[in-house]
Amino acid sequence: MEYVFNLTQVAEWEATVAGRKAVQMTITCCIRYVLDPYKRNAFEAYAKNWLAIIPACGGELVGYFMPHEGTDNIALALISFDSLASYERYRAKLKADERGAANFCFAQSERFILGEERTFLRKVEA
């Protein structure tokens, strides 16, 4: 039998196993893009499109960051959420958003993104 869990269920399970209440914390999704260096302008247009779409879908956009000096094919995006549950709601809204779908299609048709990695981070607190 195969089980499928979403990120919220995993967080709740981890909290239960640890014998404590689920604690809500801010998480930041760091997206690392590997770009075609000859199509950076197309990626920048793609990134600019997200500046309005992401907040409309519930993400707190920290920003998109383009290569400036050094490596010319790596870009980053940072998007924060109140919780993993907030991230899941955001993903659902994003999938249903017409502008988001159009931007994903733009990236696929122009092929300026060669690779993409997502890492979820938490802020180190004192």
DSSP file (Angstrom, degrees, kcal/mol; ACC not computed):
  #  RESIDUE AA STRUCTURE BP1 BP2  ACC     N-H-->O    O-->H-N    N-H-->O    O-->H-N    TCO  KAPPA ALPHA  PHI   PSI    X-CA   Y-CA   Z-CA
    1    1 A M              0   0    0      0, 0.0     2,-0.4     0, 0.0     0, 0.0   0.000 360.0 360.0 360.0 132.7    0.0    0.0    0.0
    2    2 A E        -     0   0    0      2,-0.0     2,-0.4     0, 0.0     0, 0.0  -0.833 360.0-156.2-103.0 135.6    1.4    3.4   -1.0
    3    3 A Y        -     0   0    0     -2,-0.4     2,-0.5     2,-0.0     0, 0.0  -0.905   1.9-161.4-110.9 138.9    0.8    6.5    1.2
    4    4 A V        -     0   0    0     -2,-0.4     2,-0.4     2,-0.0    -2,-0.0  -0.983  12.1-175.9-120.1 125.7    0.9   10.0   -0.2
    5    5 A F        -     0   0    0     -2,-0.5     2,-0.2     4,-0.0    -2,-0.0  -0.909  16.4-139.8-120.1 146.1    1.4   12.9    2.3
    6    6 A N     >  -     0   0    0     -2,-0.4     4,-2.0     1,-0.1     5,-0.2  -0.548  36.6 -99.2 -95.0 172.0    1.4   16.6    1.7
    7    7 A L  H  > S+     0   0    0      1,-0.2     4,-2.2     2,-0.2     5,-0.1   0.838 121.7  53.4 -62.3 -35.2    3.8   19.0    3.5
    8    8 A T  H  > S+     0   0    0     76,-0.2     4,-2.5     2,-0.2    -1,-0.2   0.921 108.1  49.8 -66.3 -43.7    1.3   20.0    6.1
    9    9 A Q  H  > S+     0   0    0      1,-0.2     4,-2.5     2,-0.2    -2,-0.2   0.895 110.6  50.4 -61.9 -40.1    0.6   16.4    7.1
   10   10 A V  H  X S+     0   0    0     -4,-2.0     4,-2.9     2,-0.2    -1,-0.2   0.927 110.8  48.8 -64.1 -44.4    4.3   15.7    7.4
   11   11 A A  H  X S+     0   0    0     -4,-2.2     4,-2.1     1,-0.2    -2,-0.2   0.909 113.0  47.6 -62.4 -42.0    4.8   18.8    9.6
   12   12 A E  H  X S+     0   0    0     -4,-2.5     4,-2.2     2,-0.2    -1,-0.2   0.905 112.8  49.0 -65.5 -41.0    1.8   17.8   11.8
   13   13 A W  H  X S+     0   0    0     -4,-2.5     4,-2.9     2,-0.2     5,-0.2   0.928 110.5  50.4 -63.5 -45.5    3.1   14.2   12.1
   14   14 A E  H  X S+     0   0    0     -4,-2.9     4,-1.9     1,-0.2    -1,-0.2   0.897 111.1  49.3 -59.9 -40.3    6.6   15.4   13.0
   15   15 A A  H  <>S+     0   0    0     -4,-2.1     5,-2.4     2,-0.2     4,-0.3   0.891 112.0  48.4 -66.4 -39.2    5.2   17.6   15.7
   16   16 A T  H ><5S+     0   0    0     -4,-2.2     3,-1.5     1,-0.2    -2,-0.2   0.923 110.6  50.2 -66.3 -44.8    3.1   14.7   17.1
   17   17 A V  H 3<5S+     0   0    0     -4,-2.9    -1,-0.2     1,-0.3    -2,-0.2   0.876 108.1  53.7 -61.1 -37.4    6.0   12.3   17.1
   18   18 A A  T 3<5S-     0   0    0     -4,-1.9    -1,-0.3    -5,-0.2    -2,-0.2   0.537 114.7-120.5 -75.8  -5.2    8.1   14.9   18.9
   19   19 A G  T < 5S+     0   0    0     -3,-1.5     2,-0.3    -4,-0.3    -3,-0.2   0.824  75.7 103.1  72.0  32.3    5.3   15.1   21.6
   20   20 A R  S   <S-     0   0    0     -5,-2.4    -1,-0.3     3,-0.0    -2,-0.1  -0.915  77.8 -88.5-138.7 166.5    4.6   18.8   21.1
   21   21 A K        -     0   0    0     -2,-0.3     2,-0.3     1,-0.1    -3,-0.0  -0.399  55.8 -91.8 -69.7 151.5    2.0   21.0   19.4
   22   22 A A        -     0   0    0     -2,-0.1     2,-0.5     1,-0.0    -1,-0.1  -0.519  44.6-146.4 -64.6 126.6    2.6   21.9   15.8
   23   23 A V        -     0   0    0     -2,-0.3     2,-0.5   -12,-0.1    -1,-0.0  -0.839   5.3-135.6-101.3 130.6    4.5   25.2   15.9
   24   24 A Q        +     0   0    0     -2,-0.5     2,-0.3    59,-0.1    59,-0.1  -0.719  33.4 166.9 -86.2 130.7    3.8   27.7   13.1
   25   25 A M        -     0   0    0     -2,-0.5     2,-0.3    57,-0.1    59,-0.1  -0.973  39.4-101.7-140.0 155.7    7.0   29.2   11.6
   26   26 A T        -     0   0    0     -2,-0.3    97,-0.5    57,-0.1     2,-0.4  -0.588  37.6-167.3 -75.9 134.8    7.8   31.3    8.6
   27   27 A I  E     -AB  81 122A   0     54,-2.4    54,-2.7    -2,-0.3     2,-0.5  -0.927   8.1-151.0-120.5 150.2    9.5   29.3    5.8
   28   28 A T  E     -AB  80 121A   0     93,-2.8    93,-3.2    -2,-0.4     2,-0.6  -0.983   7.6-145.3-123.2 127.3   11.2   30.7    2.8
   29   29 A C  E     -AB  79 120A   0     50,-3.5    50,-2.1    -2,-0.5     2,-0.6  -0.813  13.3-161.2 -90.2 120.7   11.3   28.8   -0.5
   30   30 A C  E     -AB  78 119A   0     89,-3.4    89,-2.2    -2,-0.6     2,-0.6  -0.916   3.9-164.8-104.0 117.1   14.6   29.4   -2.3
   31   31 A I  E     -AB  77 118A   0     46,-2.8    46,-1.8    -2,-0.6     2,-0.6  -0.912   1.4-161.9-105.2 121.2   14.4   28.6   -6.0
   32   32 A R  E     -AB  76 117A   0     85,-2.8    85,-2.1    -2,-0.6     2,-0.4  -0.911   9.9-162.4-104.4 119.2   17.8   28.3   -7.7
   33   33 A Y  E     -AB  75 116A   0     42,-3.0    42,-1.8    -2,-0.6     2,-0.6  -0.833  13.9-152.4-104.0 137.4   17.5   28.5  -11.5
   34   34 A V  E     -AB  74 115A   0     81,-2.8    80,-3.2    -2,-0.4    81,-1.5  -0.959  30.0-163.2-102.8 120.6   20.2   27.4  -14.0
   35   35 A L  E     - B   0 113A   0     38,-3.4    78,-0.2    -2,-0.6     5,-0.1  -0.645  31.0-110.5-106.5 156.7   19.7   29.6  -17.0
   36   36 A D    >   -     0   0    0     76,-2.2     3,-2.5    -2,-0.2     7,-0.2  -0.806  34.9-144.5 -74.7 114.7   20.7   29.6  -20.6
   37   37 A P  G >  S+     0   0    0      0, 0.0     3,-0.6     0, 0.0    -1,-0.1   0.707  96.6  58.1 -63.0 -17.3   23.1   32.6  -20.4
   38   38 A Y  G 3  S+     0   0    0      1,-0.2     3,-0.1     2,-0.1    35,-0.0   0.466 106.7  48.9 -88.1  -1.5   22.1   33.7  -23.9
   39   39 A K  G <>  +     0   0    0     -3,-2.5     4,-1.8    73,-0.2     3,-0.3  -0.035  67.9 122.2-125.7  30.5   18.5   34.0  -22.8
   40   40 A R  H <> S+     0   0    0     -3,-0.6     4,-2.5     1,-0.2     5,-0.2   0.856  72.7  58.3 -62.6 -35.0   18.8   36.0  -19.6
   41   41 A N  H  > S+     0   0    0      1,-0.2     4,-1.8     2,-0.2    -1,-0.2   0.888 105.4  49.7 -63.3 -38.0   16.6   38.8  -20.9
   42   42 A A  H  > S+     0   0    0     -3,-0.3     4,-2.1     2,-0.2    -1,-0.2   0.907 110.8  49.8 -65.8 -41.2   13.8   36.3  -21.4
   43   43 A F  H  X S+     0   0    0     -4,-1.8     4,-2.9     1,-0.2    -2,-0.2   0.901 107.8  54.0 -64.2 -39.1   14.2   35.0  -17.9
   44   44 A E  H  X S+     0   0    0     -4,-2.5     4,-2.4     2,-0.2    -1,-0.2   0.893 107.9  49.6 -63.3 -38.1   14.2   38.6  -16.5
   45   45 A A  H  X S+     0   0    0     -4,-1.8     4,-1.7     2,-0.2    -1,-0.2   0.914 111.2  50.2 -63.2 -42.5   10.8   39.2  -18.3
   46   46 A Y  H  X S+     0   0    0     -4,-2.1     4,-1.3     2,-0.2    -2,-0.2   0.926 111.0  48.6 -58.5 -47.6    9.6   35.9  -16.7
   47   47 A A  H  X S+     0   0    0     -4,-2.9     4,-0.8     1,-0.2     3,-0.4   0.903 108.0  54.1 -62.3 -42.3   10.7   37.0  -13.3
   48   48 A K  H >< S+     0   0    0     -4,-2.4     3,-0.7     1,-0.2     4,-0.4   0.858 103.0  57.8 -61.9 -34.9    9.1   40.4  -13.7
   49   49 A N  H >X S+     0   0    0     -4,-1.7     4,-1.3     1,-0.2     3,-1.0   0.885 102.2  55.0 -61.2 -37.9    5.8   38.7  -14.4
   50   50 A W  H 3X S+     0   0    0     -4,-1.3     4,-2.3    -3,-0.4    -1,-0.2   0.719  86.5  81.4 -69.1 -20.2    6.0   36.9  -11.1
   51   51 A L  H << S+     0   0    0     -4,-0.8    -1,-0.2    -3,-0.7    -2,-0.2   0.812 107.6  26.0 -58.4 -30.4    6.3   40.2   -9.2
   52   52 A A  H <> S+     0   0    0     -3,-1.0     4,-1.4    -4,-0.4    -1,-0.2   0.772 121.1  54.8 -97.8 -34.9    2.5   40.6   -9.4
   53   53 A I  H  X S+     0   0    0     -4,-1.3     4,-1.4     2,-0.2     6,-0.2   0.932 103.1  53.2 -68.9 -47.2    1.4   37.0   -9.7
   54   54 A I  H ><>S+     0   0    0     -4,-2.3     5,-2.3     1,-0.2     3,-0.7   0.927 111.1  44.3 -59.8 -50.3    3.1   35.6   -6.5
   55   55 A P  H >45S+     0   0    0      0, 0.0     3,-1.1     0, 0.0    -1,-0.2   0.882 110.6  56.2 -62.8 -34.9    1.7   38.1   -4.1
   56   56 A A  H 3<5S+     0   0    0     -4,-1.4    -2,-0.2     1,-0.3    -3,-0.1   0.782 108.3  48.5 -65.0 -25.6   -1.8   37.8   -5.6
   57   57 A C  T <<5S-     0   0    0     -4,-1.4    -1,-0.3    -3,-0.7    36,-0.2   0.428 129.5 -92.7 -95.8  -0.4   -1.6   34.0   -5.0
   58   58 A G  T < 5S+     0   0    0     -3,-1.1     2,-0.3    -4,-0.4    32,-0.1   0.481  81.5 127.5 108.6   2.2   -0.5   34.4   -1.3
   59   59 A G      < -     0   0    0     -5,-2.3     2,-1.0    -6,-0.2    -1,-0.3  -0.680  56.5-133.1 -91.1 147.2    3.2   34.3   -1.4
   60   60 A E  E     -C   80   0A   0     20,-2.5    20,-3.0    -2,-0.3     2,-0.6  -0.836  27.5-147.3 -96.7  99.6    5.4   37.0    0.2
   61   61 A L  E     -C   79   0A   0     -2,-1.0    18,-0.2    18,-0.2     3,-0.1  -0.553  23.2-179.6 -75.8 114.6    7.9   37.7   -2.5
   62   62 A V  E     -     0   0A   0     16,-2.3     2,-0.2    -2,-0.6    -1,-0.2   0.883  59.1 -86.1 -75.0 -42.0   11.3   38.6   -1.1
   63   63 A G  E     -C   78   0A   0     15,-1.6    15,-2.5    -3,-0.1     2,-0.4  -0.789  24.8 -97.2 155.8 165.5   12.5   39.0   -4.7
   64   64 A Y  E     -C   77   0A   0     13,-0.2     2,-0.5    -2,-0.2    13,-0.2  -0.911  36.1-155.5-106.1 140.5   14.0   37.6   -7.9
   65   65 A F  E     -C   76   0A   0     11,-3.5    11,-2.2    -2,-0.4     3,-0.0  -0.975   3.6-158.4-128.5 122.5   17.8   38.0   -8.2
   66   66 A M        -     0   0    0     -2,-0.5     9,-0.1     9,-0.2     2,-0.1  -0.595  33.4 -91.5 -94.9 155.0   19.6   38.0  -11.6
   67   67 A P        +     0   0    0      0, 0.0     3,-0.1     0, 0.0    -1,-0.1  -0.399  49.3 161.7 -61.7 141.5   23.3   37.3  -12.2
   68   68 A H        +     0   0    0      1,-0.6     2,-0.3     3,-0.2     4,-0.0   0.618  61.5   7.7-126.2 -58.5   25.4   40.5  -12.1
   69   69 A E  S    S+     0   0    0      2,-0.1    -1,-0.6     0, 0.0     2,-0.3  -0.905 115.8   6.9-125.0 156.0   29.0   39.6  -11.6
   70   70 A G  S    S+     0   0    0     -2,-0.3     0, 0.0    -3,-0.1     0, 0.0  -0.575 114.2  38.4  79.7-134.1   30.7   36.2  -11.7
   71   71 A T        -     0   0    0     -2,-0.3     3,-0.3     1,-0.1    -3,-0.2  -0.282  64.6-164.1 -56.3 130.3   28.6   33.2  -12.7
   72   72 A D  S    S+     0   0    0      1,-0.2    -1,-0.1    -5,-0.1   -32,-0.1   0.336  76.1  55.3-102.9   7.6   26.3   34.3  -15.5
   73   73 A N  S    S+     0   0    0     -7,-0.1   -38,-3.4   -35,-0.0     2,-0.5   0.210  83.1  89.8-127.8  18.4   23.7   31.5  -15.5
   74   74 A I  E     +A   34   0A   0     -3,-0.3     2,-0.3   -40,-0.2   -40,-0.2  -0.970  44.0 170.7-119.8 128.6   22.4   31.3  -11.9
   75   75 A A  E     -A   33   0A   0    -42,-1.8   -42,-3.0    -2,-0.5     2,-0.3  -0.916  14.3-152.3-128.7 158.1   19.4   33.3  -10.7
   76   76 A L  E     -AC  32  65A   0    -11,-2.2   -11,-3.5    -2,-0.3     2,-0.4  -0.938   8.4-165.8-130.9 152.8   17.5   33.0   -7.4
   77   77 A A  E     -AC  31  64A   0    -46,-1.8   -46,-2.8    -2,-0.3     2,-0.5  -0.995   6.9-162.1-133.0 140.5   14.0   33.6   -6.2
   78   78 A L  E     +AC  30  63A   0    -15,-2.5   -16,-2.3    -2,-0.4   -15,-1.6  -0.988  12.2 173.6-124.9 124.1   13.0   33.9   -2.5
   79   79 A I  E     -AC  29  61A   0    -50,-2.1   -50,-3.5    -2,-0.5     2,-0.3  -0.995  14.5-154.0-132.7 125.8    9.3   33.5   -1.5
   80   80 A S  E     -AC  28  60A   0    -20,-3.0   -20,-2.5    -2,-0.4     2,-0.3  -0.700   9.6-173.6-104.3 154.3    8.2   33.4    2.2
   81   81 A F  E     -A   27   0A   0    -54,-2.7   -54,-2.4    -2,-0.3   -22,-0.1  -0.975  32.9-126.0-141.6 151.6    5.1   31.8    3.7
   82   82 A D  S    S-     0   0    0     -2,-0.3     2,-0.3   -56,-0.2   -57,-0.1   0.775  90.2 -18.3 -67.3 -26.7    3.6   31.8    7.2
   83   83 A S  S  > S-     0   0    0    -59,-0.1     4,-1.7   -56,-0.1    -1,-0.1  -0.965  71.8 -91.6-166.4 171.7    3.6   28.0    7.2
   84   84 A L  H  > S+     0   0    0     -2,-0.3     4,-2.2     1,-0.2   -76,-0.2   0.853 125.3  57.1 -65.1 -34.2    3.7   24.9    5.1
   85   85 A A  H  > S+     0   0    0      2,-0.2     4,-2.2     1,-0.2    -1,-0.2   0.900 104.9  50.9 -63.1 -39.9   -0.1   25.0    4.9
   86   86 A S  H  > S+     0   0    0      1,-0.2     4,-2.4     2,-0.2    -1,-0.2   0.887 108.2  52.9 -62.9 -39.2    0.2   28.6    3.5
   87   87 A Y  H  X S+     0   0    0     -4,-1.7     4,-2.6     2,-0.2    -2,-0.2   0.913 108.5  49.7 -62.3 -42.7    2.6   27.3    0.9
   88   88 A E  H  X S+     0   0    0     -4,-2.2     4,-2.0     2,-0.2    -2,-0.2   0.901 110.5  49.2 -65.2 -40.1    0.2   24.5   -0.2
   89   89 A R  H  X S+     0   0    0     -4,-2.2     4,-2.3     2,-0.2    -1,-0.2   0.911 111.2  51.4 -63.1 -41.2   -2.7   27.1   -0.5
   90   90 A Y  H  X S+     0   0    0     -4,-2.4     4,-3.0     2,-0.2    -2,-0.2   0.929 108.3  50.5 -59.7 -47.7   -0.4   29.3   -2.6
   91   91 A R  H  X S+     0   0    0     -4,-2.6     4,-2.2     1,-0.2    -1,-0.2   0.896 110.3  50.3 -60.2 -40.5    0.5   26.4   -4.9
   92   92 A A  H  X S+     0   0    0     -4,-2.0     4,-1.2     2,-0.2    -1,-0.2   0.924 113.5  45.1 -63.9 -44.0   -3.2   25.5   -5.4
   93   93 A K  H  X S+     0   0    0     -4,-2.3     4,-0.9   -36,-0.2     3,-0.3   0.905 111.6  53.2 -65.2 -41.2   -4.0   29.2   -6.3
   94   94 A L  H >< S+     0   0    0     -4,-3.0     3,-0.7     1,-0.2    -2,-0.2   0.896 106.1  52.5 -62.3 -41.3   -0.9   29.4   -8.5
   95   95 A K  H 3< S+     0   0    0     -4,-2.2    -1,-0.2     1,-0.2    -2,-0.2   0.812 113.6  44.6 -64.6 -29.2   -2.0   26.4  -10.5
   96   96 A A  H 3< S+     0   0    0     -4,-1.2     2,-0.4    -3,-0.3    -1,-0.2   0.543  90.1 104.8 -90.9  -8.4   -5.4   27.9  -11.0
   97   97 A D    <X  -     0   0    0     -4,-0.9     4,-2.5    -3,-0.7     5,-0.2  -0.609  60.8-151.4 -81.5 125.9   -4.1   31.4  -11.9
   98   98 A E  H  > S+     0   0    0     -2,-0.4     4,-2.3     1,-0.2     5,-0.2   0.889  97.5  49.1 -63.1 -40.7   -4.3   32.2  -15.7
   99   99 A R  H  > S+     0   0    0      2,-0.2     4,-2.1     1,-0.2    -1,-0.2   0.891 111.6  50.0 -68.0 -37.9   -1.4   34.6  -15.5
  100  100 A G  H  > S+     0   0    0      2,-0.2     4,-2.5     1,-0.2    -2,-0.2   0.931 110.8  48.8 -63.5 -45.6    0.7   32.0  -13.7
  101  101 A A  H  X S+     0   0    0     -4,-2.5     4,-2.3     1,-0.2    -2,-0.2   0.901 111.0  50.7 -60.9 -41.3   -0.2   29.3  -16.2
  102  102 A A  H  X S+     0   0    0     -4,-2.3     4,-2.2     2,-0.2    -1,-0.2   0.883 110.1  49.9 -64.7 -37.7    0.8   31.7  -19.1
  103  103 A N  H  X S+     0   0    0     -4,-2.1     4,-2.1     2,-0.2    -2,-0.2   0.901 109.5  50.3 -69.6 -39.8    4.1   32.5  -17.4
  104  104 A F  H  X S+     0   0    0     -4,-2.5     4,-2.1     2,-0.2    -2,-0.2   0.919 111.3  49.6 -60.8 -42.3    4.9   28.8  -17.0
  105  105 A C  H  X S+     0   0    0     -4,-2.3     4,-2.8     1,-0.2     5,-0.2   0.886 107.4  54.9 -63.2 -39.4    4.0   28.2  -20.7
  106  106 A F  H  X S+     0   0    0     -4,-2.2     4,-2.3     1,-0.2     5,-0.2   0.928 108.9  47.6 -58.1 -46.5    6.3   31.1  -21.6
  107  107 A A  H  X>S+     0   0    0     -4,-2.1     4,-1.7     1,-0.2     5,-0.5   0.903 113.5  47.7 -63.3 -41.2    9.2   29.5  -19.8
  108  108 A Q  H  <5S+     0   0    0     -4,-2.1    -2,-0.2     1,-0.2    -1,-0.2   0.904 114.1  45.4 -67.6 -41.0    8.5   26.1  -21.4
  109  109 A S  H  <5S+     0   0    0     -4,-2.8    -2,-0.2     1,-0.2    -1,-0.2   0.868 119.3  40.2 -73.2 -34.4    8.2   27.5  -24.9
  110  110 A E  H  <5S-     0   0    0     -4,-2.3    -1,-0.2    -5,-0.2    -2,-0.2   0.689  91.4-150.3 -88.4 -19.3   11.3   29.8  -24.7
  111  111 A R  T  <5 +     0   0    0     -4,-1.7    -3,-0.1    -5,-0.2    -4,-0.1   0.836  47.2 139.5  55.5  41.4   13.4   27.2  -22.8
  112  112 A F      < +     0   0    0     -5,-0.5   -76,-2.2   -77,-0.1     2,-0.6   0.629  54.2  75.3 -88.1 -14.3   15.5   29.8  -20.9
  113  113 A I  E     +B   35   0A   0     -6,-0.4   -78,-0.2   -78,-0.2     3,-0.1  -0.888  53.0 174.3 -99.1 116.9   15.4   27.7  -17.7
  114  114 A L  E     -     0   0A   0    -80,-3.2     2,-0.3    -2,-0.6   -79,-0.2   0.717  68.4  -0.6 -92.4 -24.6   17.8   24.7  -17.9
  115  115 A G  E     -B   34   0A   0    -81,-1.5   -81,-2.8     2,-0.0     2,-0.3  -0.984  58.3-162.1-162.3 157.1   17.3   23.5  -14.3
  116  116 A E  E     -B   33   0A   0     -2,-0.3     2,-0.4   -83,-0.2   -83,-0.2  -0.986   3.8-173.1-149.5 132.8   15.5   24.5  -11.1
  117  117 A E  E     -B   32   0A   0    -85,-2.1   -85,-2.8    -2,-0.3     2,-0.5  -0.984   9.1-155.6-127.4 139.6   16.0   23.5   -7.5
  118  118 A R  E     +B   31   0A   0     -2,-0.4     2,-0.4   -87,-0.2   -87,-0.2  -0.960  11.9 178.7-116.9 132.3   13.8   24.3   -4.5
  119  119 A T  E     -B   30   0A   0    -89,-2.2   -89,-3.4    -2,-0.5     2,-0.6  -0.998  19.8-142.9-129.4 135.4   15.0   24.4   -1.0
  120  120 A F  E     -B   29   0A   0     -2,-0.4     2,-0.3   -91,-0.2   -91,-0.2  -0.875  25.6-173.8-101.6 125.7   12.8   25.3    2.0
  121  121 A L  E     -B   28   0A   0    -93,-3.2   -93,-2.8    -2,-0.6     2,-0.4  -0.812  16.7-153.4-119.3 154.2   14.6   27.4    4.6
  122  122 A R  E     -B   27   0A   0     -2,-0.3     2,-0.2   -95,-0.2   -95,-0.1  -0.956  30.7-108.3-122.9 148.9   13.8   28.7    8.1
  123  123 A K        -     0   0    0    -97,-0.5     2,-0.5    -2,-0.4   -97,-0.1  -0.521  30.5-119.5 -75.0 138.3   15.3   31.8    9.7
  124  124 A V        -     0   0    0     -2,-0.2     2,-0.3     2,-0.0    -1,-0.1  -0.693  35.3-163.6 -77.8 123.0   17.8   31.2   12.5
  125  125 A E              0   0    0     -2,-0.5    -3,-0.0     1,-0.1    -1,-0.0  -0.800 360.0 360.0-109.8 150.9   16.5   32.9   15.6
  126  126 A A              0   0    0     -2,-0.3    -1,-0.1     0, 0.0    -2,-0.0   0.465 360.0 360.0 -75.8 360.0   18.3   33.8   18.8
